[in-house]
């Protein structure tokens, strides 16, 4: 059995080498399909770790509260909110909570020397946000209760978009028609995807009271970020916060408290959906590549009809013939799979230079690439192999080169 296996491997190698150009072109379809799947999975797995990494880097003692029971990725997707200023006061009084910051997310015209891109985030919050999210102010200072209410802190990219420079301390920006003095410029974070749902590099941050004033006196809190004194006390604080909010909301659980991996879950689910769609699309190219393998194997069977007759005449069984051509098909698909796996990661790292995260290396991705290659090789090589095995040895021997 071992001798037959080595014989099949040698025959497959010789056959493919004798038609190198044809073999390489056949592998291209498999390579493109596996490369597409590898790229999509590497980037999606890398993306799913972003928010969890952020939470861990902040110490793991972070919880977020969102209105409703839906766990949406971006908090600004809520058209209305059940969270109130009274909820903020209740949360701040919970034992082990050392900081809580509301996020009131608004949209509207933001104008400096130039007008900002429509949809620029306007974040109304409190000074505690800087501590909870570890926002670093590069120039100036963050919001403070001791300074004028109509002041703003802006992201480095927004500063460039509005004034063409990152040196804009003291300049005035119009937010929804109201003037605000810039008192701080944030250090670049390069994290457009985060658990707050705000790209702080392109956002303007104002005092909560100012946000309420430009929102017609209405406070609409889309998220509350909470920090506890330690990871060990986080679960206890969440229980107490849940009870306090239930009392405020008359027993109705129209809010969601997330911590740890649960904070990242909505984003992870979204990326998983995109990855599934992408892999399904990439699977089309694999089918095309598989058809190419089948076509070449059928040509190979036709070219080697006499050889098949000789092998069967000297005692080769149908299963021997099947394995001979299946192994040759596997050579093609596995070769294309290896090239696709390597090429997929090269492409993924190239794409990641434009993204805020790196591709992920996991055994699962390597396993999927290998399993895909093997499946294509067997699935699309089986029909030609069975067709070869069914050839009558007498008729096959009549076939001359």
TORDO-786502 format. One record per residue (C-alpha): residue in three letters; x, y, z. Coordinates in Angstrom, 2 decimals. Example, Ala and Ser with C-alpha at 12.3 -4.5 7.8 and 13.67 -1.06 7.14 Angstrom:
% residues 2
<resn = ALA, x = 12.30, y = -4.50, z = 7.80>
<resn = SER, x = 13.67, y = -1.06, z = 7.14>
END
This chain:
% residues 401
<resn = UNK, x = 0.00, y = 0.00, z = 0.00>
<resn = UNK, x = 2.83, y = 2.37, z = 0.91>
<resn = UNK, x = 4.60, y = 1.50, z = -2.35>
<resn = UNK, x = 1.44, y = 2.28, z = -4.33>
<resn = UNK, x = 1.08, y = 5.63, z = -2.56>
<resn = UNK, x = 4.64, y = 6.65, z = -3.38>
<resn = UNK, x = 4.09, y = 5.44, z = -6.91>
<resn = UNK, x = 0.96, y = 7.60, z = -7.24>
<resn = UNK, x = 2.81, y = 10.61, z = -5.83>
<resn = UNK, x = 5.69, y = 10.13, z = -8.26>
<resn = UNK, x = 3.33, y = 9.70, z = -11.19>
<resn = UNK, x = 1.41, y = 12.84, z = -10.24>
<resn = UNK, x = 4.61, y = 14.86, z = -9.92>
<resn = UNK, x = 5.91, y = 13.69, z = -13.28>
<resn = UNK, x = 2.59, y = 14.34, z = -14.99>
<resn = UNK, x = 2.34, y = 17.88, z = -13.67>
<resn = UNK, x = 5.98, y = 18.65, z = -14.48>
<resn = UNK, x = 5.50, y = 17.49, z = -18.04>
<resn = UNK, x = 2.76, y = 20.12, z = -18.46>
<resn = UNK, x = 4.07, y = 22.91, z = -16.24>
<resn = UNK, x = 2.35, y = 25.83, z = -17.91>
<resn = UNK, x = -0.99, y = 24.06, z = -17.96>
<resn = UNK, x = -0.64, y = 23.02, z = -14.34>
<resn = UNK, x = 0.33, y = 26.50, z = -13.16>
<resn = UNK, x = -2.56, y = 28.11, z = -14.99>
<resn = UNK, x = -4.94, y = 25.58, z = -13.46>
<resn = UNK, x = -3.62, y = 26.43, z = -9.98>
<resn = UNK, x = -4.34, y = 30.13, z = -10.50>
<resn = UNK, x = -8.08, y = 29.68, z = -9.98>
<resn = UNK, x = -7.52, y = 27.86, z = -6.68>
<resn = UNK, x = -4.90, y = 30.42, z = -5.66>
<resn = UNK, x = -7.27, y = 33.35, z = -6.21>
<resn = UNK, x = -10.09, y = 31.67, z = -4.30>
<resn = UNK, x = -7.98, y = 30.65, z = -1.29>
<resn = UNK, x = -6.21, y = 34.04, z = -1.28>
<resn = UNK, x = -9.56, y = 35.84, z = -1.19>
<resn = UNK, x = -10.85, y = 33.72, z = 1.69>
<resn = UNK, x = -7.57, y = 34.05, z = 3.62>
<resn = UNK, x = -7.52, y = 37.84, z = 3.19>
<resn = UNK, x = -11.12, y = 38.25, z = 4.31>
<resn = UNK, x = -10.75, y = 35.97, z = 7.35>
<resn = UNK, x = -7.39, y = 37.44, z = 8.42>
<resn = UNK, x = -8.75, y = 40.98, z = 8.31>
<resn = UNK, x = -12.09, y = 40.13, z = 9.93>
<resn = UNK, x = -10.46, y = 38.22, z = 12.80>
<resn = UNK, x = -8.01, y = 41.09, z = 13.24>
<resn = UNK, x = -10.89, y = 43.55, z = 13.31>
<resn = UNK, x = -12.87, y = 41.59, z = 15.89>
<resn = UNK, x = -10.03, y = 41.95, z = 18.38>
<resn = UNK, x = -9.89, y = 45.74, z = 18.22>
<resn = UNK, x = -12.45, y = 46.68, z = 20.86>
<resn = UNK, x = -11.55, y = 43.85, z = 23.24>
<resn = UNK, x = -7.92, y = 44.99, z = 23.07>
<resn = UNK, x = -8.97, y = 48.57, z = 23.82>
<resn = UNK, x = -10.96, y = 47.49, z = 26.88>
<resn = UNK, x = -8.07, y = 45.34, z = 28.13>
<resn = UNK, x = -5.59, y = 48.19, z = 27.65>
<resn = UNK, x = -7.82, y = 50.45, z = 29.74>
<resn = UNK, x = -7.52, y = 47.97, z = 32.59>
<resn = UNK, x = -10.59, y = 45.80, z = 31.94>
<resn = UNK, x = -12.59, y = 47.73, z = 34.55>
<resn = UNK, x = -14.85, y = 49.43, z = 31.99>
<resn = UNK, x = -18.60, y = 49.01, z = 31.52>
<resn = UNK, x = -20.89, y = 50.79, z = 29.11>
<resn = UNK, x = -24.61, y = 51.43, z = 29.38>
<resn = UNK, x = -26.74, y = 51.80, z = 26.27>
<resn = UNK, x = -30.46, y = 52.47, z = 25.89>
<resn = UNK, x = -32.74, y = 49.66, z = 24.85>
<resn = UNK, x = -31.92, y = 45.98, z = 24.60>
<resn = UNK, x = -30.34, y = 46.11, z = 21.14>
<resn = UNK, x = -26.57, y = 46.05, z = 21.23>
<resn = UNK, x = -25.75, y = 48.29, z = 18.30>
<resn = UNK, x = -22.21, y = 48.87, z = 17.16>
<resn = UNK, x = -22.47, y = 52.66, z = 16.87>
<resn = UNK, x = -24.33, y = 54.41, z = 19.63>
<resn = UNK, x = -25.35, y = 57.21, z = 17.29>
<resn = UNK, x = -27.66, y = 54.75, z = 15.58>
<resn = UNK, x = -30.21, y = 55.31, z = 18.35>
<resn = UNK, x = -32.91, y = 57.73, z = 17.31>
<resn = UNK, x = -34.14, y = 58.04, z = 20.91>
<resn = UNK, x = -32.77, y = 57.20, z = 24.32>
<resn = UNK, x = -34.20, y = 56.06, z = 27.62>
<resn = UNK, x = -31.10, y = 57.15, z = 29.58>
<resn = UNK, x = -31.49, y = 60.32, z = 31.63>
<resn = UNK, x = -29.45, y = 62.75, z = 33.72>
<resn = UNK, x = -30.99, y = 61.13, z = 36.79>
<resn = UNK, x = -29.51, y = 57.80, z = 35.66>
<resn = UNK, x = -26.09, y = 59.45, z = 35.54>
<resn = UNK, x = -26.49, y = 60.67, z = 39.12>
<resn = UNK, x = -27.58, y = 57.21, z = 40.28>
<resn = UNK, x = -24.66, y = 55.49, z = 38.58>
<resn = UNK, x = -22.14, y = 57.93, z = 40.05>
<resn = UNK, x = -23.39, y = 57.02, z = 43.55>
<resn = UNK, x = -22.90, y = 53.25, z = 43.04>
<resn = UNK, x = -20.17, y = 51.74, z = 45.20>
<resn = UNK, x = -16.88, y = 51.02, z = 43.37>
<resn = UNK, x = -17.77, y = 53.39, z = 40.50>
<resn = UNK, x = -14.99, y = 56.00, z = 40.34>
<resn = UNK, x = -16.01, y = 57.73, z = 37.10>
<resn = UNK, x = -18.99, y = 57.92, z = 34.77>
<resn = UNK, x = -19.29, y = 59.96, z = 31.59>
<resn = UNK, x = -22.35, y = 60.42, z = 29.38>
<resn = UNK, x = -22.07, y = 60.49, z = 25.62>
<resn = UNK, x = -24.64, y = 62.73, z = 24.01>
<resn = UNK, x = -23.98, y = 62.33, z = 20.29>
<resn = UNK, x = -25.21, y = 65.07, z = 17.99>
<resn = UNK, x = -24.79, y = 65.94, z = 14.35>
<resn = UNK, x = -24.91, y = 69.28, z = 12.65>
<resn = UNK, x = -22.82, y = 71.90, z = 10.88>
<resn = UNK, x = -19.30, y = 72.34, z = 12.30>
<resn = UNK, x = -17.57, y = 75.33, z = 10.72>
<resn = UNK, x = -14.13, y = 76.88, z = 11.15>
<resn = UNK, x = -12.26, y = 78.44, z = 8.24>
<resn = UNK, x = -13.77, y = 75.55, z = 6.31>
<resn = UNK, x = -16.88, y = 73.47, z = 6.93>
<resn = UNK, x = -16.33, y = 69.99, z = 8.32>
<resn = UNK, x = -17.56, y = 66.89, z = 6.56>
<resn = UNK, x = -21.32, y = 66.35, z = 7.07>
<resn = UNK, x = -21.90, y = 63.91, z = 9.91>
<resn = UNK, x = -18.91, y = 65.07, z = 11.96>
<resn = UNK, x = -19.50, y = 63.73, z = 15.51>
<resn = UNK, x = -20.42, y = 66.32, z = 18.11>
<resn = UNK, x = -19.90, y = 64.75, z = 21.53>
<resn = UNK, x = -21.44, y = 66.41, z = 24.56>
<resn = UNK, x = -19.98, y = 64.92, z = 27.74>
<resn = UNK, x = -18.23, y = 65.65, z = 31.04>
<resn = UNK, x = -14.54, y = 65.94, z = 32.00>
<resn = UNK, x = -14.62, y = 62.34, z = 33.26>
<resn = UNK, x = -14.56, y = 61.03, z = 29.69>
<resn = UNK, x = -10.86, y = 61.88, z = 29.35>
<resn = UNK, x = -9.99, y = 59.65, z = 32.31>
<resn = UNK, x = -12.26, y = 56.75, z = 31.36>
<resn = UNK, x = -11.24, y = 56.66, z = 27.69>
<resn = UNK, x = -7.67, y = 57.78, z = 28.42>
<resn = UNK, x = -7.92, y = 60.62, z = 25.93>
<resn = UNK, x = -4.60, y = 62.45, z = 25.72>
<resn = UNK, x = -4.67, y = 66.20, z = 25.09>
<resn = UNK, x = -1.68, y = 67.17, z = 22.96>
<resn = UNK, x = -2.18, y = 70.94, z = 23.17>
<resn = UNK, x = -4.24, y = 72.94, z = 25.65>
<resn = UNK, x = -6.54, y = 71.18, z = 28.07>
<resn = UNK, x = -9.64, y = 69.01, z = 28.23>
<resn = UNK, x = -13.07, y = 70.20, z = 29.29>
<resn = UNK, x = -13.20, y = 71.58, z = 32.81>
<resn = UNK, x = -16.04, y = 72.85, z = 34.97>
<resn = UNK, x = -13.93, y = 75.87, z = 35.95>
<resn = UNK, x = -13.69, y = 77.30, z = 32.42>
<resn = UNK, x = -16.25, y = 78.89, z = 30.13>
<resn = UNK, x = -19.11, y = 76.57, z = 29.18>
<resn = UNK, x = -18.85, y = 77.38, z = 25.47>
<resn = UNK, x = -15.48, y = 75.73, z = 24.95>
<resn = UNK, x = -14.56, y = 72.77, z = 22.80>
<resn = UNK, x = -11.88, y = 70.14, z = 22.40>
<resn = UNK, x = -11.33, y = 68.82, z = 18.89>
<resn = UNK, x = -9.51, y = 65.92, z = 17.27>
<resn = UNK, x = -6.25, y = 66.48, z = 15.40>
<resn = UNK, x = -7.75, y = 65.53, z = 12.04>
<resn = UNK, x = -10.78, y = 67.78, z = 12.53>
<resn = UNK, x = -8.42, y = 70.64, z = 13.38>
<resn = UNK, x = -6.71, y = 70.18, z = 10.01>
<resn = UNK, x = -10.05, y = 69.84, z = 8.21>
<resn = UNK, x = -11.39, y = 73.08, z = 9.74>
<resn = UNK, x = -8.29, y = 75.29, z = 9.78>
<resn = UNK, x = -5.59, y = 73.48, z = 7.83>
<resn = UNK, x = -3.43, y = 73.20, z = 10.95>
<resn = UNK, x = -3.21, y = 71.36, z = 14.25>
<resn = UNK, x = -2.28, y = 74.61, z = 16.02>
<resn = UNK, x = -5.78, y = 76.00, z = 16.59>
<resn = UNK, x = -5.95, y = 76.74, z = 20.32>
<resn = UNK, x = -8.01, y = 79.89, z = 20.91>
<resn = UNK, x = -9.76, y = 79.83, z = 17.54>
<resn = UNK, x = -13.53, y = 79.83, z = 17.25>
<resn = UNK, x = -15.58, y = 77.04, z = 15.73>
<resn = UNK, x = -19.28, y = 77.31, z = 14.94>
<resn = UNK, x = -21.26, y = 74.28, z = 16.13>
<resn = UNK, x = -24.88, y = 74.27, z = 15.02>
<resn = UNK, x = -24.61, y = 78.03, z = 14.68>
<resn = UNK, x = -23.21, y = 78.60, z = 18.19>
<resn = UNK, x = -19.62, y = 79.83, z = 18.71>
<resn = UNK, x = -17.22, y = 77.71, z = 20.75>
<resn = UNK, x = -13.63, y = 78.49, z = 21.68>
<resn = UNK, x = -11.14, y = 75.69, z = 21.11>
<resn = UNK, x = -9.24, y = 74.97, z = 24.32>
<resn = UNK, x = -7.68, y = 71.60, z = 23.48>
<resn = UNK, x = -6.41, y = 69.42, z = 20.65>
<resn = UNK, x = -6.44, y = 65.66, z = 21.21>
<resn = UNK, x = -3.48, y = 63.42, z = 20.49>
<resn = UNK, x = -4.13, y = 61.23, z = 17.45>
<resn = UNK, x = -5.63, y = 57.87, z = 18.37>
<resn = UNK, x = -6.00, y = 56.27, z = 14.92>
<resn = UNK, x = -8.91, y = 54.24, z = 16.32>
<resn = UNK, x = -12.00, y = 55.03, z = 14.23>
<resn = UNK, x = -13.50, y = 51.78, z = 15.55>
<resn = UNK, x = -13.89, y = 51.79, z = 19.32>
<resn = UNK, x = -16.35, y = 50.95, z = 22.07>
<resn = UNK, x = -17.56, y = 54.54, z = 22.30>
<resn = UNK, x = -18.58, y = 54.52, z = 18.66>
<resn = UNK, x = -16.80, y = 57.83, z = 18.05>
<resn = UNK, x = -13.76, y = 58.60, z = 15.91>
<resn = UNK, x = -12.19, y = 61.09, z = 18.32>
<resn = UNK, x = -9.62, y = 62.17, z = 15.70>
<resn = UNK, x = -12.46, y = 63.69, z = 13.68>
<resn = UNK, x = -14.80, y = 64.71, z = 16.52>
<resn = UNK, x = -15.55, y = 67.87, z = 18.47>
<resn = UNK, x = -16.19, y = 67.49, z = 22.21>
<resn = UNK, x = -18.22, y = 70.00, z = 24.18>
<resn = UNK, x = -19.64, y = 70.29, z = 27.67>
<resn = UNK, x = -22.84, y = 68.37, z = 28.42>
<resn = UNK, x = -24.71, y = 71.55, z = 29.27>
<resn = UNK, x = -23.62, y = 73.13, z = 25.99>
<resn = UNK, x = -24.84, y = 70.07, z = 24.13>
<resn = UNK, x = -28.17, y = 70.32, z = 25.85>
<resn = UNK, x = -28.42, y = 74.01, z = 24.94>
<resn = UNK, x = -27.78, y = 73.49, z = 21.21>
<resn = UNK, x = -30.17, y = 70.52, z = 21.22>
<resn = UNK, x = -33.17, y = 72.69, z = 22.13>
<resn = UNK, x = -32.75, y = 72.02, z = 25.84>
<resn = UNK, x = -33.14, y = 68.27, z = 25.44>
<resn = UNK, x = -30.67, y = 65.84, z = 26.99>
<resn = UNK, x = -30.41, y = 62.65, z = 24.97>
<resn = UNK, x = -27.72, y = 60.33, z = 26.33>
<resn = UNK, x = -26.85, y = 57.56, z = 23.88>
<resn = UNK, x = -24.24, y = 55.89, z = 26.07>
<resn = UNK, x = -22.70, y = 56.09, z = 29.52>
<resn = UNK, x = -19.09, y = 54.98, z = 29.99>
<resn = UNK, x = -18.34, y = 53.74, z = 33.51>
<resn = UNK, x = -15.06, y = 52.98, z = 35.24>
<resn = UNK, x = -14.78, y = 51.01, z = 38.48>
<resn = UNK, x = -11.95, y = 50.98, z = 41.00>
<resn = UNK, x = -10.83, y = 47.49, z = 39.94>
<resn = UNK, x = -11.65, y = 44.57, z = 37.67>
<resn = UNK, x = -12.51, y = 42.49, z = 40.72>
<resn = UNK, x = -15.30, y = 44.89, z = 41.71>
<resn = UNK, x = -16.71, y = 45.33, z = 38.20>
<resn = UNK, x = -19.34, y = 42.57, z = 38.44>
<resn = UNK, x = -20.58, y = 43.83, z = 41.81>
<resn = UNK, x = -20.84, y = 47.37, z = 40.45>
<resn = UNK, x = -22.78, y = 46.15, z = 37.39>
<resn = UNK, x = -25.32, y = 44.41, z = 39.63>
<resn = UNK, x = -25.77, y = 47.57, z = 41.69>
<resn = UNK, x = -26.01, y = 49.78, z = 38.58>
<resn = UNK, x = -28.63, y = 47.46, z = 37.12>
<resn = UNK, x = -30.72, y = 47.70, z = 40.30>
<resn = UNK, x = -30.38, y = 51.50, z = 40.43>
<resn = UNK, x = -31.45, y = 51.88, z = 36.79>
<resn = UNK, x = -34.39, y = 49.51, z = 37.25>
<resn = UNK, x = -35.61, y = 51.69, z = 40.12>
<resn = UNK, x = -35.28, y = 54.81, z = 37.95>
<resn = UNK, x = -37.10, y = 53.11, z = 35.06>
<resn = UNK, x = -39.91, y = 51.67, z = 37.21>
<resn = UNK, x = -38.72, y = 48.10, z = 36.79>
<resn = UNK, x = -38.49, y = 48.24, z = 32.99>
<resn = UNK, x = -35.17, y = 46.92, z = 31.61>
<resn = UNK, x = -35.01, y = 49.33, z = 28.69>
<resn = UNK, x = -31.23, y = 49.57, z = 28.89>
<resn = UNK, x = -28.22, y = 47.29, z = 28.44>
<resn = UNK, x = -25.06, y = 47.11, z = 30.56>
<resn = UNK, x = -22.07, y = 45.61, z = 28.77>
<resn = UNK, x = -18.60, y = 44.71, z = 30.02>
<resn = UNK, x = -15.61, y = 42.64, z = 28.95>
<resn = UNK, x = -16.14, y = 40.60, z = 25.81>
<resn = UNK, x = -19.79, y = 41.69, z = 25.65>
<resn = UNK, x = -18.67, y = 45.24, z = 24.78>
<resn = UNK, x = -16.96, y = 43.95, z = 21.66>
<resn = UNK, x = -19.68, y = 41.46, z = 20.72>
<resn = UNK, x = -21.90, y = 43.77, z = 18.64>
<resn = UNK, x = -18.92, y = 44.88, z = 16.55>
<resn = UNK, x = -17.66, y = 41.32, z = 16.29>
<resn = UNK, x = -21.06, y = 40.15, z = 15.07>
<resn = UNK, x = -21.10, y = 42.85, z = 12.43>
<resn = UNK, x = -17.63, y = 41.93, z = 11.17>
<resn = UNK, x = -18.62, y = 38.26, z = 11.18>
<resn = UNK, x = -21.57, y = 39.03, z = 8.92>
<resn = UNK, x = -19.34, y = 40.93, z = 6.51>
<resn = UNK, x = -16.78, y = 38.12, z = 6.59>
<resn = UNK, x = -19.43, y = 35.49, z = 5.87>
<resn = UNK, x = -20.70, y = 37.47, z = 2.89>
<resn = UNK, x = -17.16, y = 38.01, z = 1.65>
<resn = UNK, x = -16.22, y = 34.35, z = 1.98>
<resn = UNK, x = -19.39, y = 33.34, z = 0.13>
<resn = UNK, x = -18.47, y = 35.66, z = -2.73>
<resn = UNK, x = -14.89, y = 34.38, z = -2.73>
<resn = UNK, x = -16.28, y = 30.86, z = -2.90>
<resn = UNK, x = -17.47, y = 31.61, z = -6.43>
<resn = UNK, x = -13.88, y = 31.95, z = -7.60>
<resn = UNK, x = -13.09, y = 28.64, z = -5.91>
<resn = UNK, x = -15.88, y = 26.96, z = -7.86>
<resn = UNK, x = -14.44, y = 28.41, z = -11.05>
<resn = UNK, x = -11.00, y = 27.19, z = -10.04>
<resn = UNK, x = -12.42, y = 23.76, z = -9.23>
<resn = UNK, x = -14.06, y = 23.54, z = -12.63>
<resn = UNK, x = -10.66, y = 24.36, z = -14.12>
<resn = UNK, x = -9.13, y = 21.47, z = -12.18>
<resn = UNK, x = -11.86, y = 19.12, z = -13.38>
<resn = UNK, x = -11.40, y = 20.22, z = -16.97>
<resn = UNK, x = -7.65, y = 19.66, z = -16.91>
<resn = UNK, x = -8.06, y = 16.30, z = -15.21>
<resn = UNK, x = -10.53, y = 15.20, z = -17.90>
<resn = UNK, x = -7.98, y = 16.22, z = -20.52>
<resn = UNK, x = -5.31, y = 14.28, z = -18.64>
<resn = UNK, x = -7.50, y = 11.18, z = -18.49>
<resn = UNK, x = -8.12, y = 11.39, z = -22.23>
<resn = UNK, x = -4.39, y = 11.79, z = -22.94>
<resn = UNK, x = -3.44, y = 8.81, z = -20.75>
<resn = UNK, x = -6.12, y = 6.36, z = -21.82>
<resn = UNK, x = -3.57, y = 3.86, z = -23.08>
<resn = UNK, x = -1.59, y = 4.13, z = -19.85>
<resn = UNK, x = -4.77, y = 3.39, z = -17.89>
<resn = UNK, x = -5.36, y = 0.30, z = -20.04>
<resn = UNK, x = -1.83, y = -0.99, z = -19.41>
<resn = UNK, x = -2.13, y = -0.44, z = -15.66>
<resn = UNK, x = -5.43, y = -2.30, z = -15.51>
<resn = UNK, x = -4.05, y = -5.08, z = -17.72>
<resn = UNK, x = -1.20, y = -5.74, z = -15.28>
<resn = UNK, x = -3.52, y = -5.87, z = -12.29>
<resn = UNK, x = -4.32, y = -2.33, z = -11.17>
<resn = UNK, x = -7.74, y = -2.14, z = -9.54>
<resn = UNK, x = -10.35, y = 0.56, z = -10.10>
<resn = UNK, x = -9.49, y = 2.07, z = -6.71>
<resn = UNK, x = -5.81, y = 2.27, z = -7.72>
<resn = UNK, x = -6.77, y = 4.25, z = -10.83>
<resn = UNK, x = -9.10, y = 6.49, z = -8.83>
<resn = UNK, x = -6.38, y = 7.27, z = -6.29>
<resn = UNK, x = -3.86, y = 7.92, z = -9.03>
<resn = UNK, x = -5.93, y = 10.75, z = -10.49>
<resn = UNK, x = -7.31, y = 12.01, z = -7.16>
<resn = UNK, x = -3.73, y = 12.50, z = -5.93>
<resn = UNK, x = -2.87, y = 14.38, z = -9.10>
<resn = UNK, x = -5.91, y = 16.61, z = -8.57>
<resn = UNK, x = -4.84, y = 17.16, z = -4.96>
<resn = UNK, x = -1.39, y = 18.23, z = -6.11>
<resn = UNK, x = -3.00, y = 20.97, z = -8.16>
<resn = UNK, x = -5.39, y = 22.15, z = -5.47>
<resn = UNK, x = -2.93, y = 21.97, z = -2.57>
<resn = UNK, x = -0.29, y = 23.80, z = -4.61>
<resn = UNK, x = -2.81, y = 26.50, z = -5.42>
<resn = UNK, x = -3.95, y = 26.54, z = -1.79>
<resn = UNK, x = -0.45, y = 27.11, z = -0.41>
<resn = UNK, x = 0.17, y = 29.90, z = -2.90>
<resn = UNK, x = -3.24, y = 31.37, z = -2.07>
<resn = UNK, x = -2.64, y = 31.24, z = 1.69>
<resn = UNK, x = 0.69, y = 33.06, z = 1.39>
<resn = UNK, x = -0.66, y = 35.49, z = -1.19>
<resn = UNK, x = -3.75, y = 36.14, z = 0.92>
<resn = UNK, x = -1.66, y = 37.25, z = 3.89>
<resn = UNK, x = 0.55, y = 39.43, z = 1.70>
<resn = UNK, x = -2.61, y = 41.10, z = 0.38>
<resn = UNK, x = -4.10, y = 41.37, z = 3.88>
<resn = UNK, x = -1.01, y = 43.14, z = 5.23>
<resn = UNK, x = -1.03, y = 45.44, z = 2.22>
<resn = UNK, x = -4.66, y = 46.39, z = 2.86>
<resn = UNK, x = -4.04, y = 46.78, z = 6.61>
<resn = UNK, x = -1.70, y = 49.70, z = 5.96>
<resn = UNK, x = -4.87, y = 51.69, z = 5.28>
<resn = UNK, x = -6.73, y = 50.27, z = 8.30>
<resn = UNK, x = -6.39, y = 50.76, z = 12.08>
<resn = UNK, x = -5.68, y = 47.08, z = 12.74>
<resn = UNK, x = -3.45, y = 44.22, z = 11.58>
<resn = UNK, x = -4.48, y = 40.88, z = 10.11>
<resn = UNK, x = -4.67, y = 37.99, z = 12.56>
<resn = UNK, x = -2.69, y = 34.76, z = 12.33>
<resn = UNK, x = -4.71, y = 31.81, z = 13.63>
<resn = UNK, x = -4.62, y = 28.06, z = 13.20>
<resn = UNK, x = -8.28, y = 28.21, z = 12.23>
<resn = UNK, x = -7.53, y = 30.31, z = 9.13>
<resn = UNK, x = -4.72, y = 27.96, z = 8.12>
<resn = UNK, x = -7.05, y = 25.01, z = 8.70>
<resn = UNK, x = -9.80, y = 26.56, z = 6.58>
<resn = UNK, x = -7.33, y = 27.24, z = 3.74>
<resn = UNK, x = -6.06, y = 23.65, z = 3.91>
<resn = UNK, x = -9.54, y = 22.12, z = 4.17>
<resn = UNK, x = -10.76, y = 24.24, z = 1.27>
<resn = UNK, x = -7.89, y = 23.14, z = -0.93>
<resn = UNK, x = -8.39, y = 19.46, z = -0.06>
<resn = UNK, x = -12.14, y = 19.68, z = -0.62>
<resn = UNK, x = -11.75, y = 21.29, z = -4.02>
<resn = UNK, x = -9.13, y = 18.72, z = -5.01>
<resn = UNK, x = -11.26, y = 15.74, z = -4.04>
<resn = UNK, x = -14.62, y = 17.14, z = -5.13>
<resn = UNK, x = -13.56, y = 18.28, z = -8.58>
<resn = UNK, x = -11.06, y = 15.51, z = -9.15>
<resn = UNK, x = -13.40, y = 12.67, z = -8.25>
<resn = UNK, x = -15.45, y = 12.63, z = -11.46>
<resn = UNK, x = -12.42, y = 12.47, z = -13.80>
<resn = UNK, x = -10.85, y = 9.79, z = -11.55>
<resn = UNK, x = -13.99, y = 7.64, z = -11.55>
<resn = UNK, x = -14.32, y = 8.10, z = -15.30>
<resn = UNK, x = -10.74, y = 6.89, z = -15.72>
<resn = UNK, x = -11.35, y = 3.88, z = -13.48>
<resn = UNK, x = -14.41, y = 2.83, z = -15.46>
<resn = UNK, x = -12.51, y = 2.58, z = -18.75>
<resn = UNK, x = -12.47, y = -0.87, z = -20.25>
<resn = UNK, x = -8.85, y = -2.11, z = -20.43>
<resn = UNK, x = -9.32, y = -3.66, z = -23.89>
<resn = UNK, x = -10.74, y = -0.43, z = -25.35>
<resn = UNK, x = -8.10, y = 1.59, z = -23.54>
<resn = UNK, x = -5.26, y = -0.49, z = -24.99>
<resn = UNK, x = -6.54, y = 0.19, z = -28.48>
<resn = UNK, x = -5.82, y = 3.87, z = -27.88>
<resn = UNK, x = -2.49, y = 4.70, z = -29.47>
<resn = UNK, x = -0.32, y = 7.71, z = -28.64>
END
